[in-house]
Amino acid sequence: MKQSAGSRRHLPSSPFNQPAQEASPVESFDAGDRVSHDQFGLGRVIAVEGDNDAVLIDFAGRQGRILRPYSKLTKL
Protein backbone atom coordinates (compact mmCIF):
# COMPACT_ATOMS: atom_id res chain seq x y z
CA MET A 1 0.00 0.00 0.00
CA LYS A 2 1.00 3.57 -0.53
CA GLN A 3 1.60 5.80 2.42
CA SER A 4 0.00 9.19 2.55
CA ALA A 5 2.32 12.10 1.87
CA GLY A 6 0.73 14.01 4.74
CA SER A 7 -1.66 16.89 4.79
CA ARG A 8 -1.82 19.13 1.77
CA ARG A 9 -0.67 22.71 2.03
CA HIS A 10 -1.97 25.45 -0.20
CA LEU A 11 0.39 28.08 -1.51
CA PRO A 12 -0.10 31.64 -0.19
CA SER A 13 -1.18 32.72 -3.68
CA SER A 14 -3.70 29.89 -3.99
CA PRO A 15 -7.27 30.93 -4.90
CA PHE A 16 -8.48 28.67 -2.09
CA ASN A 17 -6.94 31.01 0.50
CA GLN A 18 -8.93 34.04 -0.68
CA PRO A 19 -11.55 35.39 1.78
CA ALA A 20 -15.15 35.23 0.61
CA GLN A 21 -16.27 38.40 -1.14
CA GLU A 22 -19.10 40.33 0.44
CA ALA A 23 -22.32 40.53 -1.53
CA SER A 24 -22.89 43.89 -3.13
CA PRO A 25 -25.67 45.89 -1.48
CA VAL A 26 -29.07 45.62 -3.13
CA GLU A 27 -30.09 48.87 -4.73
CA SER A 28 -33.32 50.43 -3.53
CA PHE A 29 -35.79 52.10 -5.86
CA ASP A 30 -38.55 54.67 -5.40
CA ALA A 31 -41.55 55.45 -7.60
CA GLY A 32 -40.52 57.86 -10.35
CA ASP A 33 -36.88 56.70 -10.60
CA ARG A 34 -35.43 56.39 -14.10
CA VAL A 35 -33.83 52.98 -14.69
CA SER A 36 -32.06 51.03 -17.39
CA HIS A 37 -32.48 47.28 -17.93
CA ASP A 38 -30.08 45.16 -20.01
CA GLN A 39 -32.90 43.53 -21.99
CA PHE A 40 -35.83 45.99 -21.88
CA GLY A 41 -33.93 49.30 -22.08
CA LEU A 42 -34.92 52.60 -20.42
CA GLY A 43 -37.90 52.83 -18.11
CA ARG A 44 -39.49 54.56 -15.11
CA VAL A 45 -40.40 52.91 -11.80
CA ILE A 46 -44.19 52.97 -11.31
CA ALA A 47 -44.46 51.16 -7.98
CA VAL A 48 -42.34 49.37 -5.38
CA GLU A 49 -43.74 46.20 -3.79
CA GLY A 50 -43.01 45.20 -0.21
CA ASP A 51 -39.65 46.19 1.23
CA ASN A 52 -38.09 46.61 -2.23
CA ASP A 53 -38.85 42.95 -3.01
CA ALA A 54 -40.07 43.81 -6.51
CA VAL A 55 -40.48 46.89 -8.69
CA LEU A 56 -43.04 47.59 -11.40
CA ILE A 57 -41.48 49.46 -14.31
CA ASP A 58 -42.94 51.12 -17.42
CA PHE A 59 -40.67 50.51 -20.43
CA ALA A 60 -42.19 52.87 -23.04
CA GLY A 61 -45.73 51.49 -22.74
CA ARG A 62 -44.70 47.96 -21.80
CA GLN A 63 -44.81 47.17 -18.10
CA GLY A 64 -42.50 44.73 -16.37
CA ARG A 65 -42.20 43.42 -12.82
CA ILE A 66 -38.59 42.88 -11.78
CA LEU A 67 -37.81 40.82 -8.67
CA ARG A 68 -34.88 41.23 -6.30
CA PRO A 69 -31.89 40.90 -6.83
CA TYR A 70 -31.85 43.51 -9.58
CA SER A 71 -28.80 42.16 -11.40
CA LYS A 72 -29.70 43.61 -14.81
CA LEU A 73 -31.32 46.81 -13.52
CA THR A 74 -29.45 50.05 -12.81
CA LYS A 75 -30.70 53.36 -11.50
CA LEU A 76 -29.93 56.40 -13.66
Residue pairs with C-beta under 8 A, 6 or more apart in sequence:
10 16
10 17
11 17
26 52
26 68
26 69
26 70
27 70
27 73
27 74
27 75
28 52
29 35
29 45
29 48
29 52
29 55
29 70
29 75
30 45
30 48
31 45
31 46
31 47
31 48
32 44
32 45
33 44
33 45
33 75
33 76
34 42
34 43
34 44
34 45
34 75
34 76
35 42
35 43
35 44
35 45
35 55
35 57
35 73
35 74
35 75
35 76
36 42
36 43
36 73
36 74
36 76
37 43
37 57
37 59
37 64
37 66
37 72
37 73
38 72
38 73
39 72
40 57
40 59
40 62
40 64
41 59
41 60
42 59
42 60
42 76
43 57
43 58
43 59
43 60
43 64
44 57
44 58
45 55
45 56
45 57
46 56
46 57
46 58
46 63
47 55
47 56
48 54
48 55
48 56
49 55
49 56
49 65
52 68
53 67
53 68
54 65
54 66
54 67
54 68
55 65
55 66
55 70
55 73
56 63
56 64
56 65
57 63
57 64
57 65
57 66
57 73
66 73
